[in-house]
């Protein structure tokens, strides 16, 4: 291949990596402020948590209906939630008190 094609492919690869990293960072910053009580929050509020989508939010709601969470580590009893995700959630999750989390404003393109 000639150098121009290789250079273009390299630049495209670099840009894809940058955008993927930005998406990952944005996904981990869904909660702008406050905390989420995993024992009382709605599924929609649980989806504000980094790494928690609709299916994990439903699984959390189903689990707490049988057995409330007493410690943050108890989230590991929910399928798909492991120690790494628990550590990511630790700053924004509580098991007692009110849910006070506010969603981070969505960053969109201006027209």
C-alpha beads as a LAMMPS data file, in Angstrom:
LAMMPS data file: protein, C-alpha beads

111 atoms
110 bonds

1 atom types
1 bond types

-500.0 500.0 xlo xhi
-500.0 500.0 ylo yhi
-500.0 500.0 zlo zhi

Masses

1 110.0

Atoms # bond

1 1 1 0.000 0.000 0.000
2 1 1 1.180 3.488 -0.563
3 1 1 2.041 5.833 2.307
4 1 1 -0.972 8.104 1.808
5 1 1 -3.402 5.241 2.307
6 1 1 -1.518 3.964 5.356
7 1 1 -1.378 7.447 6.814
8 1 1 -5.114 7.943 6.278
9 1 1 -5.917 4.574 7.830
10 1 1 -3.720 5.402 10.811
11 1 1 -5.469 8.731 11.319
12 1 1 -8.893 7.065 11.073
13 1 1 -7.881 4.446 13.623
14 1 1 -6.624 7.153 15.998
15 1 1 -9.879 9.123 15.708
16 1 1 -11.967 6.007 16.352
17 1 1 -9.952 5.307 19.503
18 1 1 -10.394 8.906 20.703
19 1 1 -14.156 8.821 20.141
20 1 1 -14.470 5.422 21.834
21 1 1 -12.607 6.727 24.884
22 1 1 -14.832 9.816 25.000
23 1 1 -17.972 7.636 24.828
24 1 1 -16.684 5.451 27.659
25 1 1 -15.946 8.500 29.796
26 1 1 -19.371 9.988 29.082
27 1 1 -21.067 6.712 29.987
28 1 1 -19.345 6.688 33.366
29 1 1 -20.470 10.239 34.126
30 1 1 -24.262 9.884 33.999
31 1 1 -24.727 11.192 37.550
32 1 1 -23.799 14.860 37.810
33 1 1 -24.392 15.115 41.550
34 1 1 -26.049 13.313 44.431
35 1 1 -26.519 9.636 45.206
36 1 1 -28.863 6.803 44.270
37 1 1 -30.416 4.613 46.959
38 1 1 -30.435 1.135 45.403
39 1 1 -33.214 0.035 47.772
40 1 1 -35.747 2.714 46.815
41 1 1 -34.733 4.204 43.458
42 1 1 -36.875 3.654 40.391
43 1 1 -35.446 1.720 37.463
44 1 1 -35.090 5.053 35.651
45 1 1 -33.052 6.488 38.530
46 1 1 -30.892 3.348 38.645
47 1 1 -30.108 3.876 34.962
48 1 1 -28.355 7.114 35.954
49 1 1 -25.616 4.981 37.483
50 1 1 -22.481 4.326 35.422
51 1 1 -22.531 0.845 33.926
52 1 1 -26.217 0.306 34.724
53 1 1 -28.635 0.004 31.837
54 1 1 -32.248 -1.076 31.721
55 1 1 -31.641 -4.793 32.194
56 1 1 -29.330 -4.388 35.203
57 1 1 -31.709 -1.806 36.688
58 1 1 -34.563 -4.335 36.404
59 1 1 -32.364 -7.020 37.958
60 1 1 -31.563 -4.701 40.889
61 1 1 -35.278 -3.978 41.423
62 1 1 -36.116 -7.707 41.297
63 1 1 -33.316 -8.600 43.723
64 1 1 -34.235 -5.948 46.298
65 1 1 -37.875 -7.102 46.240
66 1 1 -36.651 -10.425 47.656
67 1 1 -33.810 -9.108 49.792
68 1 1 -32.884 -5.430 50.326
69 1 1 -29.260 -4.404 49.959
70 1 1 -27.517 -3.774 53.280
71 1 1 -24.053 -2.997 51.854
72 1 1 -22.856 -1.682 48.521
73 1 1 -20.998 -4.980 48.012
74 1 1 -24.368 -6.800 48.016
75 1 1 -24.861 -5.492 44.474
76 1 1 -22.499 -8.269 43.376
77 1 1 -25.373 -10.689 44.001
78 1 1 -27.027 -9.213 40.897
79 1 1 -26.062 -10.940 37.665
80 1 1 -23.670 -8.811 35.634
81 1 1 -22.404 -6.722 38.536
82 1 1 -18.912 -7.568 39.725
83 1 1 -16.294 -6.027 42.001
84 1 1 -15.023 -3.550 39.398
85 1 1 -18.483 -2.149 38.731
86 1 1 -19.200 -1.957 42.469
87 1 1 -16.062 0.155 42.916
88 1 1 -17.191 2.440 40.105
89 1 1 -20.618 2.771 41.757
90 1 1 -19.357 3.287 45.315
91 1 1 -19.226 7.123 45.177
92 1 1 -22.823 7.456 43.946
93 1 1 -24.691 4.560 45.611
94 1 1 -26.211 4.321 49.087
95 1 1 -28.402 1.722 50.790
96 1 1 -30.187 4.144 53.123
97 1 1 -31.555 7.645 52.751
98 1 1 -32.966 9.562 49.858
99 1 1 -32.030 9.362 46.188
100 1 1 -30.691 12.808 45.345
101 1 1 -28.933 12.094 42.043
102 1 1 -29.342 14.513 39.203
103 1 1 -28.592 13.482 35.656
104 1 1 -25.601 15.067 34.006
105 1 1 -26.689 17.435 31.232
106 1 1 -26.474 15.832 27.834
107 1 1 -23.827 17.320 25.638
108 1 1 -25.191 17.822 22.180
109 1 1 -24.053 19.553 19.077
110 1 1 -25.184 23.078 18.561
111 1 1 -26.774 23.891 15.278

Bonds

1 1 1 2
2 1 2 3
3 1 3 4
4 1 4 5
5 1 5 6
6 1 6 7
7 1 7 8
8 1 8 9
9 1 9 10
10 1 10 11
11 1 11 12
12 1 12 13
13 1 13 14
14 1 14 15
15 1 15 16
16 1 16 17
17 1 17 18
18 1 18 19
19 1 19 20
20 1 20 21
21 1 21 22
22 1 22 23
23 1 23 24
24 1 24 25
25 1 25 26
26 1 26 27
27 1 27 28
28 1 28 29
29 1 29 30
30 1 30 31
31 1 31 32
32 1 32 33
33 1 33 34
34 1 34 35
35 1 35 36
36 1 36 37
37 1 37 38
38 1 38 39
39 1 39 40
40 1 40 41
41 1 41 42
42 1 42 43
43 1 43 44
44 1 44 45
45 1 45 46
46 1 46 47
47 1 47 48
48 1 48 49
49 1 49 50
50 1 50 51
51 1 51 52
52 1 52 53
53 1 53 54
54 1 54 55
55 1 55 56
56 1 56 57
57 1 57 58
58 1 58 59
59 1 59 60
60 1 60 61
61 1 61 62
62 1 62 63
63 1 63 64
64 1 64 65
65 1 65 66
66 1 66 67
67 1 67 68
68 1 68 69
69 1 69 70
70 1 70 71
71 1 71 72
72 1 72 73
73 1 73 74
74 1 74 75
75 1 75 76
76 1 76 77
77 1 77 78
78 1 78 79
79 1 79 80
80 1 80 81
81 1 81 82
82 1 82 83
83 1 83 84
84 1 84 85
85 1 85 86
86 1 86 87
87 1 87 88
88 1 88 89
89 1 89 90
90 1 90 91
91 1 91 92
92 1 92 93
93 1 93 94
94 1 94 95
95 1 95 96
96 1 96 97
97 1 97 98
98 1 98 99
99 1 99 100
100 1 100 101
101 1 101 102
102 1 102 103
103 1 103 104
104 1 104 105
105 1 105 106
106 1 106 107
107 1 107 108
108 1 108 109
109 1 109 110
110 1 110 111
